[in-house]
Amino acid sequence: MSTGSWAGVRERVQQLATVAGAEAVFGFHGHRFLLEDPLTAGELEELEGQLGVRLPEDYREFLTQVGAGGAGPGYGVFPIRRVDGRWRWEGDGADLPDLARLSEPFPVQGPDPVEVGALQDECPQEEDFVEDEDFGRAMGAWDARWEALMWDPERTVGAIALCHLGCAYRQWLVVSGPERGRIWSDDRADERDLEPLLGPGQEPMTFALWYRSWLAEAGRATEAARR
């Protein structure tokens, strides 16, 4: 499989669905190695016209040559579907992006680490409360402050959620700004900010590298399960 080419990828994914050991691949029960039909050139043009932004090239090619979502990292690449004449991504967290703001630059810098650390230090501790109800109220108030800081919609403008890995962990593809074309990890459910996803050599993960790395690992996992 040459760099920049998706030739044979759809067939390879479909073949993995038939081999013994497929269930050993993480996320198998979410996608079962099924792929959506690829988008036509006209559908991709309509999608990008509605979004007001051109998607990264390797993702565009994936959508038209491999599939409009389905089998992939985590529990699968969120599929793109037309609903009532409008295109949208579907899946657990796929609705988080503001599709009207995808042309705005993705903010590389998140909340001030000092502010994040200070708020973490203020997190209520159950042993400090006599009554469970008092702890519950304090925790609820703290959660509201944490959500306002870490889950501000401004944090993810210019990016689309690609997949989820369970427990509210997700991965995003940046489509606008200096990080365009790169994958970012979203571990905010674990009180961490979004951060760039890096490859084994600390190289930034593009969509193509991200997907092909998953495909190679899926092949190794099924082979190991058959031994």
Secondary structure, 3 states (H helix, E strand, C coil): CCCCCCCCHHHHHHHHCCCCCHHHCCCHHHHCCCECCCCCHHHHHHHHHHHCCCCCHHHHHHHHHCCCCECCCCCCECCEEEECCEEEECCCCCCCCCHHHCCCCCCCCCCCHHHHHHHHHCCCCHHHCCCHHHHHHHHHHHHHHHHHHHCCHHHHCCEEEEEECCCCCEEEEECCCCCCCEEEEECHHHCCCCEECECCCCCECEHHHHHHHHHHHHHHHHHHHHC
